[in-house]
């Protein structure tokens, strides 16, 4: 699979390269397992040991250009990495944020000096960057971003508030989306993208407590006249919206990969349990009431994996991947929750016991039904752009 076969079509069986990548990542993740993920989460600490081992093996930057320290394999490879991690019980949201979103934007829109300064450490996994677009009053409407960047001498001053920004506590910098103008005809924001150091003067953060059990925490960011030099703007002024989609489609695809991995993890746990758990002298997996819900989830999982694969290959081929990326995120997030719920149900009361490693992943899967784009906005996109139905919002 991966970039060299992206235009030819979707391969029905993994290539030797993909199979080796998956086996290697699964081997690394398996040495840590869900117990490690749960310990780091409980301690409010990042999964540094796992991240560093993945980085040393070249997997963190698998999708990014070789000339800037990446693997050059495209987003399909990074999706495979994320899926295998999640299938081992170690879903890593920071892999979505730093190399997939930030890395993809930098790779396509930063100049060579900016790439060496910020993309290389992201690709090599030696530094992490967060991404800040979401605002309380903008929601899914990027045109309504109110954070502004005004010219100031040799750079800009940023003022505004961002919300639900992940992983800032472990990031060296944040890629911030801000308004640098307004289109006079449409009234829509003209957006630009800036690199802001995580410890920049005027940048403050406040933790947002959530029910999600993951190492990365959620933050509200306050930018109070944060000064950035002109060389921290990525791409031309006002052209940030188009650049955003080079990061948002990978975000959707990687979210889908995390979901398919969680679904695989849940089904593996369920099947192992119902093969061995006996009631009235027979394994409970022999009962259709237990087996059929798991079989349905498996069918839906394989369908979601195919949609994900198509989206990743389209993106790597430089083709329009918006429809497929949204479909992948939708189908994978739905089956992830369904597989996890059915696995918990098959475990009975044990499904809620933390030692079985299922219940603590429920809110991770539930988050991915809402973020990075809600299922309702996916349906809006497909209705309008695929089915050519009248715009509903």
C-alpha positions as CSV (number, residue, x, y, z in Angstrom):
1,X,0.0,0.0,0.0
2,X,1.2,3.5,0.9
3,X,2.2,6.3,-1.4
4,X,3.6,4.4,-4.4
5,X,0.3,2.5,-5.0
6,X,-2.1,5.4,-4.1
7,X,-3.2,6.1,-7.7
8,X,-3.3,2.5,-8.9
9,X,-6.2,1.5,-6.6
10,X,-6.9,0.0,-3.2
11,X,-4.9,-3.2,-2.7
12,X,-7.0,-6.1,-1.3
13,X,-4.2,-7.5,0.7
14,X,-1.4,-5.6,2.6
15,X,1.9,-5.3,0.9
16,X,5.0,-6.8,2.6
17,X,6.0,-3.3,3.5
18,X,2.7,-2.5,5.2
19,X,2.6,-5.9,7.0
20,X,6.1,-5.4,8.3
21,X,5.2,-1.9,9.6
22,X,2.1,-3.2,11.3
23,X,3.9,-6.1,12.9
24,X,6.7,-3.9,14.2
25,X,4.4,-1.3,15.6
26,X,2.2,-4.0,17.2
27,X,5.3,-5.5,18.7
28,X,6.4,-2.2,20.3
29,X,2.9,-1.4,21.5
30,X,2.4,-4.9,22.9
31,X,5.4,-4.5,25.2
32,X,3.5,-1.6,26.8
33,X,-0.1,-2.6,26.5
34,X,-3.2,-1.0,27.9
35,X,-2.0,-1.2,31.4
36,X,0.8,1.2,30.6
37,X,-1.7,3.6,28.9
38,X,-4.0,3.4,31.9
39,X,-1.1,4.1,34.3
40,X,0.1,7.1,32.4
41,X,-3.4,8.5,32.2
42,X,-4.0,8.0,35.9
43,X,-0.7,9.8,36.7
44,X,-1.5,12.7,34.3
45,X,1.7,11.9,32.5
46,X,2.4,11.5,28.7
47,X,3.3,8.1,27.4
48,X,6.9,9.3,26.9
49,X,8.6,5.9,26.8
50,X,6.2,4.5,24.1
51,X,6.4,7.7,22.1
52,X,10.2,7.8,22.3
53,X,10.5,4.2,21.1
54,X,8.2,4.8,18.2
55,X,10.2,7.9,17.3
56,X,13.5,6.1,17.4
57,X,12.1,3.5,15.1
58,X,10.9,6.2,12.7
59,X,7.2,5.7,13.1
60,X,6.1,9.1,14.5
61,X,7.0,10.8,11.3
62,X,6.1,7.9,9.0
63,X,3.8,10.2,6.8
64,X,6.2,13.2,6.6
65,X,8.8,14.0,3.9
66,X,12.1,12.2,4.1
67,X,14.1,15.4,3.4
68,X,12.7,16.8,6.7
69,X,13.3,13.7,8.9
70,X,10.1,11.7,8.1
71,X,9.6,8.3,6.6
72,X,8.0,9.6,3.3
73,X,5.3,6.9,3.4
74,X,2.2,9.1,3.4
75,X,-0.7,9.4,5.7
76,X,-1.8,5.8,5.0
77,X,1.3,4.6,6.9
78,X,0.7,6.9,9.8
79,X,-2.9,5.6,10.0
80,X,-1.6,2.1,10.1
81,X,0.7,3.1,13.0
82,X,-2.2,4.7,14.9
83,X,-4.5,1.7,14.3
84,X,-2.0,-0.8,15.6
85,X,-1.3,1.3,18.7
86,X,-5.0,1.5,19.4
87,X,-5.5,-2.2,18.7
88,X,-2.9,-2.8,21.5
89,X,-4.9,-0.6,23.9
90,X,-2.6,2.4,23.5
91,X,-4.5,5.0,21.3
92,X,-2.2,8.1,21.1
93,X,-4.1,11.3,20.3
94,X,-0.9,13.3,20.1
95,X,0.1,11.2,17.1
96,X,-3.0,12.7,15.4
97,X,-2.2,16.2,16.5
98,X,1.5,16.6,16.1
99,X,2.6,14.7,12.9
100,X,-0.8,14.3,11.2
101,X,-2.3,17.8,11.6
102,X,0.6,20.1,12.3
103,X,3.1,18.1,10.3
104,X,0.9,17.8,7.3
105,X,0.3,21.6,7.2
106,X,3.9,22.4,7.7
107,X,5.0,19.9,5.0
108,X,2.8,21.4,2.4
109,X,2.9,25.1,3.3
110,X,6.0,26.0,5.3
111,X,9.1,27.3,3.6
112,X,12.4,25.3,3.8
113,X,13.7,27.3,6.8
114,X,10.4,26.8,8.7
115,X,10.5,23.1,7.8
116,X,13.9,22.7,9.3
117,X,13.0,24.7,12.3
118,X,9.6,23.1,13.2
119,X,8.8,20.2,10.9
120,X,12.0,18.2,11.4
121,X,11.6,17.8,15.2
122,X,8.0,16.9,14.7
123,X,8.9,14.3,12.1
124,X,11.7,12.9,14.2
125,X,9.4,12.8,17.2
126,X,11.8,14.8,19.4
127,X,9.3,17.6,19.8
128,X,5.5,17.8,19.8
129,X,3.3,20.6,18.6
130,X,-0.4,21.3,19.5
131,X,-3.0,22.7,17.2
132,X,-5.4,25.5,18.1
133,X,-8.4,26.3,15.9
134,X,-11.5,25.6,18.0
135,X,-13.3,28.5,19.6
136,X,-16.4,28.5,21.8
137,X,-18.4,30.8,19.5
138,X,-17.1,29.4,16.2
139,X,-17.9,25.7,16.6
140,X,-17.5,23.9,13.2
141,X,-17.6,27.3,11.3
142,X,-13.9,28.2,10.7
143,X,-15.1,31.4,9.0
144,X,-16.3,32.6,12.4
145,X,-12.9,32.5,14.1
146,X,-12.6,35.6,16.2
147,X,-8.9,35.3,17.4
148,X,-7.2,38.1,15.5
149,X,-3.6,38.6,14.4
150,X,-2.8,42.3,13.8
151,X,0.4,43.6,12.2
152,X,2.9,44.8,14.7
153,X,6.2,46.1,13.6
154,X,8.1,43.1,12.2
155,X,5.4,40.6,13.1
156,X,1.9,40.2,14.5
157,X,0.1,40.4,17.8
158,X,-2.4,37.7,18.5
159,X,-5.5,38.2,20.7
160,X,-8.3,35.7,21.4
161,X,-9.4,32.5,23.1
162,X,-9.2,28.9,22.0
163,X,-11.0,26.0,23.6
164,X,-10.6,22.2,23.8
165,X,-7.0,22.3,22.7
166,X,-5.3,19.0,23.3
167,X,-1.9,18.2,24.6
168,X,-0.6,21.7,25.2
169,X,1.1,20.5,28.4
170,X,3.5,18.3,26.4
171,X,4.0,20.6,23.4
172,X,6.9,23.0,22.6
173,X,4.7,25.1,20.4
174,X,1.1,25.6,19.2
175,X,0.0,26.1,15.6
176,X,-2.6,28.8,16.0
177,X,-5.3,29.7,13.5
178,X,-6.2,33.5,13.5
179,X,-8.1,36.0,11.5
180,X,-5.9,38.5,9.6
181,X,-8.7,40.1,7.6
182,X,-12.3,39.9,6.4
183,X,-13.5,39.4,2.9
184,X,-15.5,42.5,2.0
185,X,-17.9,40.7,-0.3
186,X,-18.7,37.6,1.8
187,X,-17.9,38.9,5.3
188,X,-16.0,35.7,6.0
189,X,-12.8,35.6,7.9
190,X,-9.4,35.6,6.0
191,X,-7.4,33.2,8.1
192,X,-3.6,32.8,8.7
193,X,-1.6,30.2,10.6
194,X,1.1,31.0,13.1
195,X,3.6,29.1,15.2
196,X,3.4,30.2,18.9
197,X,5.8,28.9,21.5
198,X,4.0,27.2,24.3
199,X,5.7,29.4,26.8
200,X,5.3,32.7,24.8
201,X,4.6,35.8,26.9
202,X,0.9,36.5,26.9
203,X,-0.1,32.9,26.3
204,X,-2.0,31.5,29.3
205,X,-3.8,28.2,29.6
206,X,-6.6,26.8,31.8
207,X,-7.2,23.1,32.2
208,X,-10.7,21.9,31.2
209,X,-11.7,18.8,33.3
210,X,-13.4,16.1,31.2
211,X,-14.5,12.5,31.6
212,X,-12.1,11.4,28.8
213,X,-9.4,9.1,30.2
214,X,-6.4,9.8,28.0
215,X,-2.8,11.1,28.7
216,X,-3.5,14.3,26.8
217,X,-5.5,16.9,28.7
218,X,-7.8,19.6,27.3
219,X,-7.1,23.3,27.6
220,X,-8.6,26.7,27.1
221,X,-5.9,29.1,25.7
222,X,-5.9,32.8,26.2
223,X,-3.8,34.9,23.8
224,X,-3.3,38.4,25.2
225,X,-1.3,40.4,22.7
226,X,1.1,37.5,22.0
227,X,3.8,38.8,19.7
228,X,5.1,36.6,16.9
229,X,7.7,37.4,14.3
230,X,6.7,37.5,10.6
231,X,8.7,34.3,10.0
232,X,6.3,32.4,12.2
233,X,3.4,32.8,9.8
234,X,3.0,29.6,7.7
235,X,2.1,30.3,4.1
236,X,0.7,33.6,2.7
237,X,-1.4,35.9,4.8
238,X,-5.1,35.2,4.5
239,X,-4.6,31.9,2.8
240,X,-4.9,29.8,5.9
241,X,-8.3,28.2,5.2
242,X,-7.0,26.1,2.3
243,X,-3.9,25.1,4.2
244,X,-6.2,24.0,7.1
245,X,-7.7,21.3,5.0
246,X,-4.3,19.8,4.4
247,X,-4.3,19.1,8.2
248,X,-8.0,18.5,8.8
249,X,-8.4,15.6,6.4
250,X,-5.4,13.8,8.0
251,X,-7.0,14.5,11.3
252,X,-10.3,12.8,10.3
253,X,-8.4,9.9,8.8
254,X,-6.2,9.4,11.9
255,X,-9.3,9.7,14.1
256,X,-10.8,6.9,12.0
257,X,-7.7,4.9,12.4
258,X,-7.8,5.3,16.2
259,X,-11.4,4.2,16.1
260,X,-10.8,1.1,14.0
261,X,-7.9,0.2,16.4
262,X,-10.1,0.6,19.4
263,X,-12.8,-1.6,17.8
264,X,-10.2,-4.3,17.0
265,X,-9.0,-4.1,20.6
266,X,-12.5,-4.4,22.0
267,X,-13.5,-7.3,19.7
268,X,-10.3,-9.2,20.5
269,X,-10.9,-8.8,24.2
270,X,-14.6,-9.9,23.8
271,X,-13.8,-13.0,21.7
272,X,-11.1,-14.1,24.1
273,X,-13.5,-13.8,27.0
274,X,-16.5,-15.5,25.5
275,X,-14.5,-18.4,24.3
276,X,-13.4,-19.2,27.9
277,X,-16.2,-17.9,30.1
278,X,-18.6,-20.8,30.7
279,X,-22.2,-20.7,32.0
280,X,-24.2,-23.9,32.4
281,X,-21.3,-25.9,31.1
282,X,-20.7,-24.2,27.7
283,X,-18.7,-21.2,26.6
284,X,-21.0,-18.2,26.4
285,X,-19.6,-17.5,22.9
286,X,-21.6,-20.5,21.6
287,X,-24.9,-18.6,22.2
288,X,-26.1,-16.6,19.2
289,X,-27.3,-13.8,21.5
290,X,-23.6,-13.2,22.4
291,X,-22.0,-14.2,19.1
292,X,-24.1,-12.3,16.6
293,X,-23.6,-8.8,18.0
294,X,-19.9,-9.3,17.9
295,X,-20.1,-10.7,14.4
296,X,-22.1,-7.7,13.2
297,X,-19.4,-5.4,14.8
298,X,-16.7,-7.2,12.9
299,X,-18.4,-6.8,9.6
300,X,-18.9,-3.1,10.2
301,X,-15.3,-2.8,11.3
302,X,-14.0,-4.2,8.1
303,X,-16.2,-1.9,6.1
304,X,-14.9,1.1,8.0
305,X,-11.3,0.0,7.4
306,X,-11.9,0.0,3.7
307,X,-13.4,3.5,3.7
308,X,-10.4,4.6,5.8
309,X,-8.0,3.0,3.4
310,X,-9.6,4.7,0.4
311,X,-9.5,8.1,2.1
312,X,-5.8,7.8,3.0
313,X,-4.8,6.7,-0.5
314,X,-6.7,9.6,-2.1
315,X,-5.0,12.1,0.2
316,X,-1.6,10.6,-0.5
317,X,-2.2,10.8,-4.3
318,X,-3.0,14.5,-4.0
319,X,-6.6,14.0,-4.9
320,X,-9.8,15.3,-3.2
321,X,-10.0,13.3,0.0
322,X,-12.7,15.4,1.8
323,X,-15.6,13.1,1.1
324,X,-13.7,9.9,1.9
325,X,-12.1,11.4,5.0
326,X,-15.4,12.4,6.4
327,X,-17.0,9.0,5.6
328,X,-14.1,7.2,7.2
329,X,-14.4,9.3,10.4
330,X,-18.2,8.7,10.5
331,X,-18.1,4.9,9.9
332,X,-15.1,4.2,12.2
333,X,-16.4,6.3,15.1
334,X,-19.8,4.6,14.9
335,X,-18.4,1.0,14.9
336,X,-15.8,1.9,17.5
337,X,-18.5,2.7,20.1
338,X,-20.6,-0.2,19.0
339,X,-17.8,-2.7,19.3
340,X,-16.7,-1.4,22.6
341,X,-20.2,-1.4,24.0
342,X,-20.8,-5.0,22.8
343,X,-17.5,-6.1,24.2
344,X,-18.5,-4.6,27.6
345,X,-21.9,-6.2,27.4
346,X,-20.3,-9.6,26.6
347,X,-18.2,-9.2,29.7
348,X,-21.2,-8.6,31.9
349,X,-20.3,-6.8,35.1
350,X,-16.6,-7.3,34.4
351,X,-17.0,-5.0,31.4
352,X,-17.2,-2.1,33.9
353,X,-14.2,-3.3,36.0
354,X,-11.1,-1.3,35.1
355,X,-8.9,-4.3,35.3
356,X,-10.5,-5.6,32.1
357,X,-9.3,-2.5,30.2
358,X,-12.6,-1.6,28.4
359,X,-14.6,0.9,30.3
360,X,-11.8,3.5,30.5
361,X,-11.7,3.6,26.7
362,X,-15.4,4.3,26.3
363,X,-15.1,8.1,26.6
364,X,-12.1,8.1,24.2
365,X,-14.3,6.4,21.6
366,X,-17.3,8.6,22.5
367,X,-15.1,11.7,22.1
368,X,-14.2,10.6,18.5
369,X,-17.9,10.5,17.7
370,X,-18.0,14.3,18.3
371,X,-14.5,15.4,17.4
372,X,-12.7,16.4,15.3
373,X,-16.0,16.9,13.5
374,X,-19.4,15.9,14.7
375,X,-21.4,13.1,13.0
376,X,-24.0,15.7,12.1
377,X,-21.6,17.9,10.3
378,X,-20.3,14.9,8.4
379,X,-23.9,14.2,7.3
380,X,-24.3,17.8,6.3
381,X,-21.1,17.6,4.2
382,X,-22.2,14.4,2.4
383,X,-25.8,15.6,1.9
384,X,-24.6,18.9,0.3
385,X,-21.4,17.9,-1.5
386,X,-22.0,14.3,-2.4
387,X,-25.8,14.1,-2.8
388,X,-26.1,17.7,-4.1
389,X,-28.9,18.4,-1.7
390,X,-29.8,22.0,-0.7
391,X,-27.6,23.4,2.0
392,X,-29.3,23.0,5.4
393,X,-27.2,25.3,7.6
